[in-house]
Amino acid sequence: MKILPFFQKTALLCSVLVFFSFTNLGQNDWQLAKEQSGIKVFTRSGKAEMKEYRGEAVIEAPVEEVFAVLNKFDEYSTWMPSCLENKIIKRVSDAEFYQYNVTDAPWPVSDRDSVMKTKITKQASGVITIELTAVPDYIPEKKGRIRVPTFKGLWKLTPKNGKTEVIYEGKPSTGGNIPTWLANSSVVDIPLNTLTNLKSLVIGK
């Protein structure tokens, strides 16, 4: 076995530590933006102009009850902020389908619409994940609405002693010409208000 001199071992150790530091930074560089009523909202900047968001909450109800609300996609417009319309346009299976969504935009900005490929995964541990990926060319664009070109997001429901840990993440884009400051002005409010409404809806059932 070759024995490295002390300075070589030290340099090697430093290199490893630096590598893992940068690796963890890239994976976990969420910044807490707001905390309210037990809901935490984090944001982080990526390559896109719009920030990514991550909302976290614990709802005092089993995973099945939380999922039952999220699984009623056609009812999102009744409780999701700024959602004018949401409907399933094609169902491949119970775990895979396509949704069409219309989001209200403040005047004078045109409303945005999006088409999302949705995939539901249920693990043996009880964890349920709903993954959302934009497929903008799946249906033709509609007059008077700007199609959202890219989006990746998810809902992750984890059972915690009869309660549910909810994570709601989104990596959005706006489509069209919107100033970055305006696009990012709602990045915190979107997950905060969404989780607040979801929490009230589930507990109020």
C-alpha positions in Angstrom: 0.0 0.0 0.0 1.4 3.4 -1.0 1.5 5.9 1.9 0.8 9.5 0.8 2.7 12.3 2.4 0.7 14.4 4.9 0.4 17.4 2.6 -0.9 15.2 -0.3 -3.5 13.6 2.0 -4.6 17.0 3.2 -4.9 18.3 -0.3 -6.9 15.2 -1.3 -9.3 15.6 1.7 -9.8 19.3 0.9 -10.6 18.5 -2.7 -13.2 15.9 -1.7 -14.8 18.3 0.8 -15.0 21.1 -1.8 -16.6 18.7 -4.3 -19.3 17.6 -1.9 -19.9 21.1 -0.8 -20.6 22.3 -4.3 -22.7 19.1 -5.0 -24.9 19.7 -1.9 -25.2 23.4 -2.7 -26.5 22.6 -6.2 -29.0 20.2 -4.8 -30.2 22.0 -1.7 -29.8 25.7 -2.2 -33.4 26.6 -1.4 -33.8 29.9 0.5 -36.6 30.3 3.0 -38.8 33.2 1.6 -41.8 33.1 3.9 -43.3 31.1 6.8 -46.9 31.5 7.8 -49.4 29.4 9.7 -47.1 26.3 9.6 -46.5 26.6 5.9 -42.9 27.3 4.6 -42.1 28.6 1.2 -38.7 28.4 -0.3 -37.3 29.8 -3.6 -34.1 29.3 -5.6 -32.7 30.8 -8.8 -31.8 28.6 -11.7 -30.9 29.0 -15.3 -34.4 30.3 -16.2 -35.4 33.9 -15.3 -38.2 32.8 -13.1 -37.4 31.4 -9.7 -38.3 27.9 -8.7 -40.6 27.5 -5.7 -41.1 24.9 -3.0 -43.9 24.9 -0.4 -44.0 22.6 2.6 -46.8 21.9 5.0 -48.1 19.3 7.4 -51.8 18.6 7.1 -53.6 16.8 10.0 -55.2 14.2 7.8 -54.2 10.9 6.3 -52.5 10.8 2.9 -55.6 9.3 1.3 -57.7 12.3 2.2 -55.2 14.8 0.9 -54.8 12.8 -2.3 -58.6 12.6 -2.7 -58.7 16.4 -3.1 -55.7 16.6 -5.4 -57.0 13.8 -7.5 -60.1 15.9 -8.4 -58.3 17.8 -11.1 -61.5 19.3 -12.6 -62.2 21.1 -9.4 -58.9 22.9 -9.1 -60.5 26.2 -10.3 -62.6 26.2 -7.1 -59.7 26.5 -4.8 -56.4 27.0 -6.6 -55.4 30.7 -6.7 -55.8 32.4 -10.2 -56.9 29.1 -11.7 -59.7 29.9 -14.2 -60.0 26.4 -15.7 -58.5 23.0 -15.2 -59.6 19.8 -16.9 -58.4 16.4 -18.0 -58.3 16.3 -21.8 -57.0 12.8 -22.3 -56.7 9.9 -19.8 -54.1 7.3 -20.7 -54.7 5.4 -17.5 -55.6 6.0 -13.8 -51.9 7.0 -13.3 -51.2 8.9 -16.4 -53.1 11.7 -18.3 -53.0 15.1 -19.8 -54.5 18.3 -18.2 -55.4 21.7 -19.7 -55.1 24.7 -17.4 -55.9 28.4 -17.7 -54.4 30.9 -15.3 -55.7 34.4 -14.7 -53.1 37.1 -15.3 -53.3 40.7 -14.1 -54.3 43.3 -16.7 -52.8 44.1 -19.2 -51.1 40.8 -19.3 -52.9 38.0 -21.3 -54.1 34.9 -19.5 -51.7 31.9 -19.6 -52.7 28.4 -20.5 -50.7 25.2 -20.2 -51.0 21.5 -21.1 -49.5 19.2 -18.5 -48.6 15.5 -18.7 -49.4 14.1 -15.3 -48.1 11.0 -13.7 -49.1 9.5 -10.4 -46.8 7.2 -8.5 -47.8 5.3 -5.3 -45.1 3.6 -3.2 -45.4 0.7 -0.8 -44.4 3.1 2.0 -47.6 5.2 1.4 -45.8 8.0 -0.4 -47.8 9.4 -3.3 -46.2 11.6 -6.0 -47.9 13.6 -8.7 -45.5 14.8 -11.4 -46.3 17.5 -13.8 -44.5 18.3 -17.1 -45.5 20.8 -19.7 -46.2 19.5 -23.2 -47.0 22.8 -24.9 -47.5 21.4 -28.4 -49.9 18.6 -27.4 -52.9 20.7 -28.5 -53.1 23.9 -30.7 -52.7 27.2 -29.0 -55.9 29.1 -28.2 -56.7 32.7 -29.3 -56.2 35.3 -26.6 -54.1 33.1 -24.4 -50.3 32.7 -24.1 -49.1 29.1 -23.9 -46.7 28.3 -21.1 -43.6 26.8 -22.8 -42.0 24.9 -20.0 -42.9 23.7 -16.5 -41.9 21.0 -14.2 -43.5 20.4 -10.8 -44.7 17.9 -8.4 -46.8 17.1 -5.4 -45.3 14.7 -2.9 -47.5 13.4 0.0 -45.7 11.5 2.8 -47.5 9.8 5.7 -46.4 11.0 9.1 -48.1 9.3 12.1 -51.6 9.9 10.7 -50.8 13.2 9.2 -49.5 14.1 5.8 -46.3 16.0 4.9 -47.0 17.9 1.7 -44.4 19.2 -0.7 -45.4 21.3 -3.6 -42.7 22.3 -6.1 -42.7 24.1 -9.4 -40.2 25.3 -11.9 -42.3 27.6 -14.0 -41.9 29.8 -17.0 -44.2 32.6 -18.2 -44.4 32.6 -22.0 -44.5 35.9 -23.8 -42.7 39.1 -22.7 -43.2 39.7 -19.0 -40.6 41.6 -16.9 -38.7 39.2 -14.6 -39.6 41.2 -11.5 -43.3 40.9 -12.3 -43.0 37.2 -13.1 -41.3 36.5 -9.8 -43.7 38.7 -7.8 -46.1 35.7 -7.4 -43.5 32.9 -6.9 -44.0 33.0 -3.1 -47.7 33.7 -3.0 -48.6 30.8 -5.4 -47.4 27.9 -3.2 -48.4 29.7 0.0 -52.0 30.4 -1.0 -52.3 27.0 -2.7 -51.2 25.1 0.4 -53.3 27.3 2.7 -56.4 26.6 0.6 -55.6 22.9 0.4 -55.1 22.6 4.1 -58.4 24.3 4.8 -60.3 22.2 2.3 -58.9 18.9 3.6 -59.4 19.7 7.3 -62.8 21.2 6.6 -64.1 18.0 5.0 
